[in-house]
Amino acid sequence: MHHGTFGYGREYSDFFDLSRLGAIITKGTSLKPKNGNKPSRVCETPSGMLNSIGLQNPGVEYFAENDLPFLRKYDTKVIVNACGSSIEEYVELCKILNTLDIDGVELNLSCPNVKEGCMAFGNTYEGVKKVTTEVRKVLDKPLIVKLTPNVTNIAEIAKAVEDAGADGVSLINTLLGMKIDIYKKAPVLANITGGLSGPAIRPVAVRMVYQVAKVVKIPILGMGGIISGEDAIEFMLAGATAISIGAGNFIDPYTSIKTIDGIEDYMRKENIDDINEIIGIV
């Protein structure tokens, strides 16, 4: 399940039992509340969407008091997507997360790093290794690092995550995109650019998962436009141990359940007893 589109699960609990999911990864959560970017912040694109929400969230304290007790009512793993704008902030946040009744942390390294001139942490081996290493020191829980695809060599970045002692990598986060209103002759999003997600990015995500699986031994959480069992299987064949659904939740709130059913159908058709048999066999 994924980032932002699933919020903290409440909206989707009206549609199905959240216990059917293997895990819920929360919307990006930061040390202090964030208002996010000014609107407009979302637009549709062919087979996808652009968003520039700017990590709007109520902050970790609010999450711990209000959202976590709700999520804990279900028999599913709760993983918090953690955002920061400096290494110090990531470390402070993860110290707090380490004390909560959660099952793991997904470090979102596509947040802008203000101290280094608004570059993302996530686009150099050294940057990724440094922040992951510092967080690892304060976090006893499973640590997954979510990678930005807006880099030259995704495998090298994933290696940094493994070298720093993380338990897994998530990929991919959104690709940088832009849409222009040809009549207003101006960008559609107030922030000019945004993150492209949805089926439009799936082939890029599959390729990156495939490349990363060849160089790291830690598990890969694959994502990027998965909306069916067939899509999920494609990621697993490429090397993903688990998969996650983001934009698909907007298209159809039952996407995750249909995907689980689709994976089971495929396994029956192909006489596969254990899904692990097919991971990374391509």
VOMI-836261 format. One line per 10 residues: number of its first residue (from 1); for each residue x negated, y negated, z negated of N, C-alpha, C. Coordinates in Angstrom, 1 decimal, padded with zeros to 4 digits. Each point is the difference from the previous one (the first is absolute). Layout:
# residues N
NUM	X,Y,Z,X,Y,Z,X,Y,Z ~ ...
***
This chain:
# residues 282
1	-000.8,001.2,000.0,000.8,-001.2,000.0,-000.9,-001.2,000.0 ~ 000.6,-001.2,000.4,-001.0,-001.0,000.0,000.4,-001.5,-000.2 ~ -001.1,-000.6,-000.5,-000.2,-001.4,-000.1,001.0,-000.9,000.5 ~ 000.6,-000.8,-000.9,000.9,-001.1,000.5,001.3,000.5,000.4 ~ 000.0,000.8,001.0,001.3,000.3,000.6,000.9,000.8,-000.9 ~ -000.6,000.7,-001.0,000.8,000.8,-001.0,000.1,-000.8,-001.3 ~ -000.6,-001.2,-000.1,000.1,-000.8,-001.2,-000.4,000.9,-001.2 ~ 000.8,000.1,-001.0,-000.2,000.8,-001.2,001.0,001.1,000.0 ~ 000.6,000.3,001.1,000.9,001.2,000.1,001.4,-000.2,-000.2 ~ 000.4,-001.1,-000.7,001.4,-000.2,-000.4,001.0,000.1,001.2
11	-000.3,-000.8,001.0,000.9,-000.1,001.2,000.3,001.4,000.6 ~ -001.0,000.8,000.0,000.1,001.3,000.7,000.6,001.1,-000.9 ~ 000.1,-000.3,-001.3,000.6,001.0,-000.9,001.5,000.2,000.2 ~ 000.6,-001.0,000.7,001.4,000.1,000.3,000.2,001.0,001.2 ~ -001.0,000.3,000.7,000.1,000.9,001.2,-000.3,001.4,-000.3 ~ -001.0,000.3,-000.8,-000.4,001.4,-000.3,-000.7,000.0,-001.3 ~ -000.2,001.3,-000.5,-000.7,000.2,-001.2,-001.5,-000.2,000.2 ~ -000.6,-001.0,-000.7,-001.4,-000.3,000.2,-000.9,001.1,-000.4 ~ 000.5,001.0,-000.8,-000.8,001.1,-000.4,-000.4,000.9,001.2 ~ 000.7,-000.2,001.1,-000.4,000.8,001.2,-001.3,-000.4,000.6
21	-000.4,-001.2,-000.4,-001.3,-000.5,000.6,-001.2,000.5,-000.8 ~ -001.1,000.2,000.7,-001.2,000.4,-000.7,-000.6,-001.1,-000.9 ~ 000.1,-001.2,000.5,-000.5,-001.1,-000.7,000.7,-001.3,000.5 ~ 000.0,-001.0,-000.8,000.4,-001.3,000.4,-001.2,-001.0,-000.2 ~ -000.4,-000.6,001.0,-001.1,-001.0,-000.1,000.7,-001.4,000.0 ~ -000.2,-000.7,-001.1,000.8,-001.3,-000.2,-000.4,-001.0,001.0 ~ 000.8,-001.1,000.1,-000.4,-001.2,000.7,-001.3,-000.5,-000.7 ~ -000.8,-000.7,000.8,-001.2,-000.6,-000.5,000.2,-000.8,-001.3 ~ -000.7,000.3,-001.1,000.2,-000.6,-001.3,-001.3,-000.7,-000.4 ~ 000.1,-001.2,-000.5,-001.2,-000.8,-000.4,000.0,-000.3,-001.5
31	-001.1,-000.5,-000.5,-000.1,-000.4,-001.4,001.1,-001.0,-000.4 ~ 000.2,-001.0,000.8,001.0,-001.0,-000.3,001.0,000.0,001.1 ~ 001.2,-000.5,-000.3,001.1,-000.1,001.0,-000.5,-000.8,001.2 ~ 000.5,000.4,001.3,-000.3,-000.8,001.2,001.3,-000.3,000.7 ~ 000.0,-001.2,000.5,001.2,-000.4,000.8,-000.1,000.4,001.5 ~ -001.2,000.3,000.4,-000.1,000.4,001.4,000.0,-001.2,001.0 ~ 000.0,000.3,001.3,-000.1,-001.1,001.0,001.4,-000.6,000.2 ~ -000.1,-001.2,000.7,001.3,-000.6,000.3,000.7,000.7,001.2 ~ 001.3,-000.1,000.1,000.6,000.7,001.2,-000.2,-000.8,001.2 ~ 000.3,000.6,001.2,000.4,001.4,000.2,-001.2,000.9,-000.2
41	000.3,001.2,-000.5,-001.0,000.9,-000.4,000.0,001.4,000.7 ~ 001.1,000.2,000.7,000.2,001.3,000.6,000.6,-000.2,001.4 ~ -000.5,000.8,001.0,000.7,000.0,001.3,-000.2,001.4,000.7 ~ 000.9,000.3,000.9,000.0,001.2,000.7,-001.0,-000.1,001.2 ~ -000.6,001.1,000.4,-000.8,000.0,001.2,000.3,001.4,000.7 ~ -000.4,000.2,001.2,000.3,001.3,000.6,-000.5,001.2,-000.8 ~ 000.9,000.8,-000.4,-000.3,001.2,-000.8,-000.7,-000.3,-001.3 ~ 000.2,-001.2,-000.5,-000.7,-000.3,-001.3,000.5,-001.3,-000.6 ~ -000.7,-000.5,-001.0,000.3,-001.3,-000.6,-001.3,-000.7,-000.5 ~ 000.1,-001.3,-000.1,-001.0,-000.8,-000.5,000.4,-000.5,-001.4
51	-000.9,000.1,-001.0,000.4,-000.7,-001.3,-001.1,-000.8,-000.5 ~ 000.3,-001.1,-000.7,-000.9,-000.8,-000.7,000.6,-000.4,-001.3 ~ 000.2,001.0,-000.8,000.7,-000.3,-001.3,-000.9,-000.7,-001.0 ~ -001.3,000.3,000.1,-000.9,-000.6,-000.9,000.0,000.6,-001.4 ~ 000.3,001.3,-000.1,-000.1,000.7,-001.2,000.9,-000.5,-001.1 ~ 001.2,-000.5,000.3,001.0,-000.5,-001.0,000.3,001.2,-000.9 ~ -000.2,-000.2,-001.3,000.4,001.0,-001.0,000.1,-000.6,-001.4 ~ 000.6,000.7,-000.9,000.2,-000.6,-001.3,-001.1,000.1,-001.0 ~ -001.1,000.6,000.4,-001.2,000.2,-000.9,000.1,001.2,-000.8 ~ -001.2,000.4,-000.5,-000.1,001.3,-000.7,000.8,000.1,-001.3
61	000.0,-001.0,-000.7,000.8,000.0,-001.3,001.5,000.3,000.2 ~ 000.5,-000.7,001.0,001.4,000.1,000.3,000.3,001.5,000.5 ~ -000.9,000.4,000.8,000.1,001.4,000.6,000.0,001.0,-001.2 ~ -000.9,-000.1,-001.0,-000.1,000.9,-001.1,001.3,000.0,-000.8 ~ 000.6,-001.1,-000.2,001.1,-000.1,-000.9,001.3,000.3,000.8 ~ 000.1,-000.3,001.2,001.3,000.1,000.7,000.1,001.1,001.1 ~ -001.1,000.2,000.8,000.1,000.9,001.1,-000.5,001.4,-000.4 ~ -001.0,000.1,-000.8,-000.6,001.3,-000.3,001.0,000.9,-000.8 ~ 000.7,-000.6,-001.0,001.0,000.9,-000.7,001.1,000.6,001.0 ~ 000.4,-000.8,001.0,000.9,000.5,001.0,-000.6,001.1,000.8
71	-001.2,-000.2,000.5,-000.7,001.0,000.8,-000.2,001.3,-000.7 ~ -000.3,-000.1,-001.3,-000.3,001.2,-000.9,001.2,000.9,-000.2 ~ 001.2,-000.5,000.4,001.2,000.8,-000.1,000.0,001.2,001.0 ~ -000.9,-000.1,001.0,000.0,000.9,001.1,-001.2,000.9,-000.1 ~ 000.2,001.3,000.5,-001.1,000.9,000.0,-000.9,-000.2,001.2 ~ -000.7,-001.1,000.0,-000.9,-000.3,001.2,-001.2,-000.7,-000.6 ~ -001.1,000.1,000.8,-001.2,-000.7,-000.4,000.1,-001.5,000.3 ~ -000.5,-000.9,-000.9,000.1,-001.4,000.1,-001.4,-000.5,000.2 ~ -000.3,-000.6,001.2,-001.3,-000.6,000.3,000.1,-001.5,000.2 ~ -000.8,-000.8,-000.7,000.2,-001.4,000.2,-001.0,-000.6,001.0
81	000.5,-000.7,001.0,-000.8,-000.7,000.9,-000.5,-001.3,-000.6 ~ -001.4,000.0,-000.2,-000.5,-001.1,-000.8,-000.7,-001.1,000.9 ~ 000.3,-001.2,-000.2,-000.6,-001.1,000.8,-000.7,-001.0,-000.8 ~ -001.1,-000.6,000.5,-000.7,-001.0,-000.7,-000.7,-000.9,001.0 ~ -000.4,-001.2,-000.5,-000.7,-000.9,000.9,-001.5,-000.2,-000.3 ~ -000.4,000.8,-001.0,-001.5,000.0,-000.4,-000.2,001.4,-000.7 ~ -001.3,000.3,-000.1,-000.3,001.3,-000.6,000.4,000.0,-001.5 ~ -000.2,-001.2,-000.6,000.4,-000.1,-001.4,001.5,000.3,-000.2 ~ 000.8,-000.6,000.9,001.4,000.2,000.0,000.5,001.5,000.1 ~ -000.7,000.6,001.0,000.3,001.5,000.2,-000.3,000.8,-001.3
91	-001.2,-000.4,-000.6,-000.4,000.8,-001.2,001.0,-000.3,-001.2 ~ 000.4,-001.3,-000.2,000.9,-000.3,-001.0,001.3,000.8,000.1 ~ 000.5,-000.1,001.3,001.3,000.7,000.3,-000.1,001.5,-000.3 ~ -001.1,000.6,000.5,-000.2,001.4,-000.2,-000.1,000.5,-001.4 ~ -000.6,-000.9,-000.8,-000.1,000.2,-001.5,001.4,000.2,-000.6 ~ 000.9,-000.9,000.5,001.4,000.1,-000.5,000.7,001.2,000.5 ~ -000.2,000.3,001.3,000.6,001.1,000.7,-000.4,001.3,-000.7 ~ -001.3,000.0,-000.5,-000.5,001.2,-000.6,000.7,000.4,-001.3 ~ 000.7,-001.0,-000.6,000.7,000.3,-001.3,001.5,000.3,000.3 ~ 000.4,-000.1,001.2,001.5,000.3,000.3,000.2,001.5,000.4
101	001.3,000.4,-000.2,000.4,001.3,000.3,000.2,000.2,001.5 ~ -001.1,-000.1,000.8,000.1,000.1,001.5,-000.9,001.2,000.4 ~ 000.1,000.4,001.2,-000.8,001.2,000.5,-001.2,-000.4,000.8 ~ -000.1,-001.2,000.3,-001.2,-000.4,000.8,000.1,-001.4,000.5 ~ -001.1,-000.5,000.6,000.0,-001.4,000.5,-000.5,000.1,001.5 ~ 000.7,-000.8,000.8,-000.5,-000.2,001.4,-000.5,-001.4,000.1 ~ -001.3,-000.1,000.2,-000.6,-001.3,000.1,000.2,-000.6,001.4 ~ 000.6,-001.1,000.0,000.3,-000.7,001.3,-001.1,-000.9,000.3 ~ -000.9,000.4,000.9,-001.2,-000.8,000.3,000.2,-000.9,001.2 ~ 001.3,-000.2,000.4,000.2,-001.0,001.1,000.4,-001.3,-000.5
111	000.0,-000.2,-001.3,000.3,-001.3,-000.6,-001.1,-001.0,000.3 ~ 000.3,-001.2,000.2,-001.1,-001.0,000.3,-000.9,-000.2,-001.2 ~ -001.3,-000.1,000.2,-000.9,-000.2,-001.1,-000.4,-001.5,000.1 ~ 000.6,-000.7,-000.9,-000.2,-001.5,000.0,-001.4,-000.4,-000.2 ~ -000.7,000.6,-000.9,-001.4,-000.4,-000.3,-000.9,000.2,001.2 ~ 000.3,000.9,000.9,-000.9,000.2,001.1,000.6,-000.7,001.3 ~ 000.6,-001.1,-000.2,000.5,-000.8,001.1,001.2,000.7,000.7 ~ 000.9,000.6,-000.8,001.2,000.6,000.6,-000.2,001.1,000.9 ~ -001.2,000.7,000.0,-000.1,001.2,000.7,000.6,001.1,-000.8 ~ 000.4,001.1,000.6,000.5,001.1,-000.8,-001.1,000.7,-000.5
121	000.1,000.6,-001.2,-001.0,000.9,-000.6,-000.3,001.2,000.9 ~ 001.1,000.4,000.6,000.1,001.3,000.6,-000.8,000.2,001.3 ~ -000.7,-001.0,000.5,-000.6,000.2,001.3,-001.5,000.3,000.1 ~ -000.6,000.2,-001.2,-001.4,000.4,000.1,-000.3,001.1,-001.0 ~ -000.9,000.9,000.4,-000.4,001.1,-000.9,-000.3,-000.5,-001.4 ~ -000.9,-001.0,-000.1,-000.4,-000.5,-001.3,001.1,-000.6,-000.8 ~ 000.9,-000.8,000.7,001.1,-000.6,-000.7,001.0,001.1,-000.6 ~ 000.3,001.0,000.8,000.9,001.0,-000.5,-000.7,000.9,-001.1 ~ -001.3,000.2,000.2,-000.6,000.9,-001.0,-000.1,-000.8,-001.4 ~ -000.3,-001.3,000.1,-000.1,-000.8,-001.2,001.3,000.0,-000.8
131	001.1,-000.4,000.6,001.2,-000.1,-000.7,000.5,001.4,-000.5 ~ -000.2,001.0,000.8,000.5,001.3,-000.4,-000.9,000.5,-001.2 ~ -001.2,-000.2,000.0,-000.9,000.4,-001.1,000.4,-000.7,-001.3 ~ 000.2,-001.3,000.1,000.4,-000.8,-001.2,001.3,000.5,-000.6 ~ 001.0,000.3,000.9,001.3,000.5,-000.5,-000.1,001.4,-000.6 ~ -000.8,000.8,000.7,-000.2,001.4,-000.5,-000.5,000.0,-001.4 ~ -000.8,-001.0,-000.4,-000.5,000.0,-001.4,001.1,-000.2,-001.0 ~ 001.1,-000.6,000.3,001.0,-000.3,-001.0,001.3,000.8,000.2 ~ 000.0,000.8,001.1,001.2,000.8,000.3,-000.3,001.5,-000.1 ~ 000.8,000.7,-000.9,-000.2,001.4,-000.2,001.0,000.8,000.9
141	001.0,-000.7,000.5,001.1,000.6,000.8,-000.5,000.2,001.4 ~ 000.7,000.8,000.8,-000.4,000.2,001.4,000.0,-001.4,000.7 ~ -001.0,-000.1,000.8,-000.2,-001.3,000.8,000.0,000.2,001.5 ~ 000.9,-000.6,000.7,000.1,000.1,001.4,-000.4,-001.4,000.5 ~ -000.7,-000.1,001.1,-000.3,-001.4,000.5,000.6,-000.1,001.4 ~ 000.8,-001.0,000.2,000.7,-000.3,001.2,-000.8,-000.9,000.9 ~ -000.3,000.5,001.2,-000.9,-000.7,000.9,000.7,-000.8,001.1 ~ -000.6,-001.1,000.3,000.5,-000.8,001.1,-000.6,000.6,001.3 ~ 000.8,000.1,001.1,-000.4,000.5,001.3,-000.8,-001.1,000.8 ~ 000.0,-001.3,-000.5,-000.5,-001.1,000.7,-001.5,000.0,-000.1
151	-000.7,001.1,000.3,-001.5,000.1,-000.2,-000.5,000.7,001.3 ~ -001.3,-000.1,000.1,-000.6,000.7,001.2,-000.2,001.5,-000.2 ~ -000.4,000.4,-001.2,-000.2,001.4,-000.3,000.7,000.5,-001.2 ~ 001.2,000.5,000.1,000.8,000.5,-001.1,-000.6,001.1,-000.8 ~ -000.8,000.9,000.7,-000.6,001.1,-000.7,-001.0,-000.4,-001.0 ~ -000.8,-001.1,000.4,-001.0,-000.5,-000.9,000.6,-000.6,-001.3 ~ 001.1,-000.7,000.2,000.7,-000.6,-001.2,000.6,001.1,-000.9 ~ 000.5,001.1,000.6,000.5,001.1,-000.8,-001.1,000.7,-000.8 ~ -001.2,000.0,000.7,-001.1,000.6,-000.7,-000.4,-000.8,-001.3 ~ 000.2,-001.3,000.1,-000.3,-000.9,-001.1,000.9,000.4,-001.2
161	001.2,000.3,000.3,001.0,000.3,-001.0,-000.4,001.3,-000.7 ~ -000.4,001.0,000.8,-000.4,001.3,-000.5,-001.3,-000.1,-000.8 ~ -000.9,-000.8,000.5,-001.3,-000.2,-000.7,000.2,-000.7,-001.3 ~ 001.0,-000.8,-000.2,000.3,-000.8,-001.2,000.8,000.9,-001.0 ~ 000.3,001.2,000.3,000.7,000.9,-000.9,001.5,-000.1,-000.1 ~ 000.6,-000.5,001.1,001.5,000.0,000.0,000.5,001.4,000.3 ~ 001.3,000.3,-000.3,000.5,001.3,000.2,000.7,000.2,001.4 ~ 000.2,-001.0,000.7,000.7,000.1,001.3,000.0,-001.3,000.7 ~ 000.3,000.0,001.3,000.2,-001.2,000.8,001.3,000.0,000.7 ~ 000.6,-001.2,000.1,001.3,-000.2,000.7,-000.3,-000.8,001.3
171	000.5,000.5,001.1,-000.1,-000.7,001.2,001.0,000.4,001.0 ~ 000.5,-001.0,000.7,-000.5,-001.4,000.1,001.0,-001.0,-000.6 ~ -000.6,-001.1,-000.4,000.8,-001.2,-000.3,000.3,-000.7,001.4 ~ 000.7,-001.1,-000.1,000.5,-000.6,001.3,-001.1,-000.6,000.9 ~ 000.3,000.0,001.3,-000.9,-000.7,000.9,000.4,-001.4,000.1 ~ -001.0,-000.9,000.3,000.3,-001.4,000.1,000.7,-000.4,001.3 ~ 001.1,-000.6,-000.1,000.8,-000.4,001.2,000.6,-001.4,-000.1 ~ 000.6,-000.3,001.1,000.6,-001.4,000.1,001.1,000.0,001.1 ~ 001.1,-000.8,-000.3,001.0,-000.1,001.0,000.3,-001.5,000.1 ~ 000.3,-000.4,001.3,000.3,-001.4,000.3,001.4,-000.2,000.5
181	000.7,-001.0,-000.5,001.3,-000.3,000.5,-000.2,-000.9,001.2 ~ 000.3,000.5,001.2,-000.4,-000.7,001.3,000.9,-001.3,000.2 ~ 001.2,-000.1,-000.7,000.8,-001.2,000.1,-000.4,-001.0,-001.0 ~ -000.3,000.4,-001.2,-000.5,-001.0,-001.0,-001.5,-000.2,000.3 ~ -000.6,000.8,000.8,-001.5,-000.1,000.3,-000.8,000.0,-001.3 ~ 000.4,000.9,-000.9,-000.7,000.0,-001.4,000.0,001.5,-000.5 ~ -000.9,000.3,-000.9,000.0,001.3,-000.6,001.4,000.3,-000.7 ~ 000.4,001.2,000.1,001.3,000.4,-000.7,-000.2,000.1,-001.5 ~ -001.2,000.5,-000.4,-000.3,000.0,-001.5,-000.6,-001.3,-000.5 ~ 000.4,-000.4,-001.1,-000.5,-001.2,-000.6,-001.5,000.1,-000.3
191	-000.5,001.2,-000.2,-001.4,000.2,-000.3,-000.8,000.2,001.3 ~ 000.6,-000.1,001.1,-000.5,000.1,001.4,-000.2,001.5,000.4 ~ -000.9,000.7,-000.8,-000.2,001.4,000.3,000.6,000.9,-001.1 ~ 000.2,001.3,000.2,000.6,000.9,-001.0,-000.5,001.4,000.3 ~ 000.4,000.9,-000.9,-000.4,001.4,000.1,001.0,000.8,000.9 ~ -000.5,000.6,001.0,000.8,000.8,000.9,000.1,001.4,-000.5 ~ 001.3,000.5,-000.2,000.2,001.4,-000.5,001.1,000.6,000.9 ~ 000.3,001.3,-000.3,001.0,000.7,000.7,-000.6,000.9,001.1 ~ 000.9,000.7,000.7,-000.5,001.0,001.0,-000.9,-000.6,001.0 ~ 000.0,-001.3,000.3,-001.0,-000.6,000.9,-001.4,000.3,-000.3
201	-000.3,000.1,-001.3,-001.4,000.2,-000.4,-000.4,001.5,-000.2 ~ 001.0,000.9,000.1,-000.3,001.4,-000.3,-001.2,000.6,000.7 ~ -000.2,-000.2,001.3,-001.1,000.6,000.7,-001.4,-000.5,-000.6 ~ 000.0,-001.3,-000.4,-001.2,-000.5,-000.6,-000.3,000.7,-001.4 ~ 001.1,000.1,-000.7,-000.1,000.6,-001.4,-000.5,001.5,000.1 ~ 000.6,000.7,001.0,-000.4,001.4,000.2,-001.5,000.1,000.3 ~ -000.4,-000.8,000.9,-001.4,000.0,000.4,-000.9,-000.4,-001.2 ~ 000.3,-000.9,-000.8,-000.8,-000.4,-001.1,000.0,001.1,-001.1 ~ 001.1,000.6,-000.2,000.0,001.2,-001.0,-000.9,001.1,000.5 ~ 000.1,000.3,001.3,-000.8,001.0,000.6,-001.5,-000.3,-000.2
211	-000.4,-001.3,000.3,-001.4,-000.4,-000.1,-000.5,000.1,-001.5 ~ 000.8,-000.4,-000.9,-000.3,000.0,-001.4,-000.1,001.4,-000.5 ~ 000.9,000.9,000.4,000.0,001.4,-000.5,-001.3,000.7,000.4 ~ -000.7,-000.5,001.0,-001.2,000.6,000.5,-001.2,-000.3,-001.0 ~ 000.1,-001.1,-000.7,-001.1,-000.5,-000.8,000.2,000.0,-001.5 ~ 001.2,000.1,-000.5,000.2,000.1,-001.5,000.6,001.3,-000.4 ~ -000.3,000.4,-001.3,000.5,001.2,-000.5,001.2,-000.3,-000.9 ~ 000.2,-001.2,-000.5,001.1,-000.3,-000.8,001.3,-000.1,000.8 ~ 001.2,000.3,-000.7,001.2,000.0,000.7,000.4,-001.3,000.7 ~ 000.7,000.1,001.1,000.5,-001.2,000.7,001.5,-000.1,000.0
221	000.5,-001.2,-000.4,001.4,-000.2,000.0,000.3,-000.8,001.3 ~ 000.7,000.7,001.0,000.1,-000.6,001.3,001.3,-000.8,000.1 ~ 000.0,-001.1,000.7,001.2,-000.8,000.2,-000.2,-000.9,001.2 ~ 001.1,-000.4,000.6,000.0,-000.9,001.1,001.1,000.5,001.0 ~ 001.2,-000.5,-000.2,001.1,000.3,001.0,000.6,001.4,-000.1 ~ -000.2,000.6,-001.1,000.6,001.4,-000.2,001.5,-000.1,-000.2 ~ 000.8,000.5,000.9,001.5,000.0,-000.3,000.6,001.4,000.2 ~ -000.7,001.0,000.2,000.5,001.4,000.1,-000.9,001.0,-000.4 ~ 000.5,001.2,-000.1,-000.9,001.2,-000.4,-001.1,000.2,001.0 ~ 000.4,-000.2,001.3,-001.0,000.2,001.1,-001.2,-001.0,-000.2
231	000.4,-001.3,-000.3,-001.1,-001.0,-000.3,-000.9,000.4,-001.1 ~ 000.6,000.5,-001.1,-000.7,000.4,-001.2,-001.0,001.1,000.3 ~ 000.5,001.0,000.8,-000.8,001.2,000.4,-001.2,-000.5,000.8 ~ 000.2,-000.9,000.9,-001.1,-000.6,000.8,-001.1,-000.5,-000.9 ~ 000.4,-000.8,-001.0,-001.0,-000.5,-000.9,-000.8,001.1,-000.8 ~ 000.8,001.0,-000.4,-000.6,001.1,-000.7,-001.0,000.8,000.9 ~ 000.4,000.2,001.2,-000.9,000.7,000.9,-001.3,-000.8,000.2 ~ 000.1,-001.3,000.0,-001.1,-000.9,000.1,-000.9,000.0,-001.2 ~ 000.5,000.4,-001.1,-000.8,000.1,-001.2,000.6,-000.7,-001.3 ~ 001.2,-000.4,000.1,000.7,-000.6,-001.2,000.5,001.1,-001.0
241	-000.4,-000.2,-001.2,000.5,001.0,-001.1,001.5,-000.3,-000.3 ~ 000.3,-001.2,000.0,001.4,-000.5,-000.3,000.3,-001.1,000.9 ~ 001.3,-000.3,000.1,000.4,-001.2,000.8,000.9,-000.9,-000.7 ~ 000.1,-001.2,000.5,000.8,-001.0,-000.7,000.8,-000.8,001.0 ~ 001.2,-000.5,-000.4,000.9,-000.6,000.9,000.2,-001.5,-000.4 ~ -000.1,-000.9,000.9,000.2,-001.4,-000.3,001.1,-000.6,000.8 ~ -000.3,-000.6,001.2,001.0,-000.6,000.8,001.2,000.8,000.3 ~ -000.2,001.4,000.1,001.1,000.9,000.2,001.2,-000.1,-000.9 ~ -000.4,-000.5,-001.3,001.1,-000.1,-001.0,001.0,-001.1,000.4 ~ -000.5,-001.0,000.7,000.9,-001.1,000.5,000.9,000.4,001.1
251	-000.5,000.9,000.9,000.8,000.4,001.1,001.1,000.9,-000.5 ~ -000.3,000.9,-000.9,001.0,000.9,-000.6,-000.4,000.4,-001.4 ~ 000.8,-000.3,-001.0,-000.3,000.3,-001.4,-000.3,001.5,-000.2 ~ 000.6,000.8,000.9,-000.2,001.5,-000.2,-001.3,000.5,000.7 ~ -000.8,-000.9,000.5,-001.2,000.5,000.8,-000.8,001.0,-000.7 ~ -000.3,-000.3,-001.3,-000.9,000.9,-000.7,000.6,001.4,-000.2 ~ 001.3,000.1,-000.3,000.7,001.3,-000.2,000.0,000.7,001.4 ~ 000.3,-000.7,001.1,000.0,000.6,001.3,-001.4,000.5,000.4 ~ -001.0,-000.7,-000.5,-001.4,000.4,000.3,-000.3,001.3,-000.7 ~ 000.3,000.1,-001.3,-000.2,001.2,-000.8,000.7,001.2,000.7
261	001.2,-000.2,000.3,000.8,001.1,000.7,-000.7,000.4,001.3 ~ -000.4,-001.0,000.7,-000.7,000.2,001.3,-001.3,000.8,-000.1 ~ -000.7,-000.3,-001.0,-001.3,000.8,-000.3,000.4,001.4,-000.3 ~ 001.0,000.2,-000.8,000.4,001.4,-000.3,000.5,000.8,001.2 ~ 000.8,-000.7,000.9,000.4,000.6,001.2,-001.2,000.4,000.9 ~ -000.9,-000.8,000.1,-001.2,000.3,000.8,-000.8,001.2,-000.5 ~ -000.1,000.0,-001.4,-000.7,001.2,-000.6,000.8,001.3,000.3 ~ 001.3,-000.1,000.0,000.8,001.2,000.3,-000.2,000.5,001.4 ~ 000.0,-001.0,000.9,-000.1,000.3,001.5,-001.4,000.6,000.3 ~ -001.0,-000.5,-000.7,-001.4,000.4,000.3,-000.5,001.1,-001.0
271	000.9,000.5,-000.8,-000.3,001.0,-001.0,-001.2,-000.3,-000.9 ~ 000.1,-001.3,-000.5,-001.1,-000.5,-000.9,000.5,000.2,-001.4 ~ -000.7,000.7,-000.9,000.4,000.2,-001.4,-000.5,-001.2,-000.9 ~ -001.2,-000.4,000.3,-000.6,-001.1,-000.8,-000.4,-001.1,000.9 ~ 000.5,-001.2,-000.3,-000.3,-001.2,000.8,-001.5,-000.2,000.1 ~ -000.8,000.4,-001.1,-001.4,-000.3,000.0,-000.8,000.7,001.2 ~ 000.7,001.1,000.5,-000.6,000.7,001.1,-000.3,-000.9,001.2 ~ 000.8,-001.0,000.2,-000.1,-000.8,001.3,-000.8,-001.3,-000.2 ~ -000.3,-000.3,-001.3,-000.7,-001.3,-000.2,-001.3,-000.1,000.7 ~ -000.2,-001.0,000.9,-001.2,-000.2,000.6,-000.5,001.0,001.0
281	000.9,000.8,000.5,-000.5,001.1,000.9,-000.2,-000.4,001.5 ~ 000.4,-001.3,000.3,-000.3,-000.5,001.4,-001.4,-000.4,000.1
***
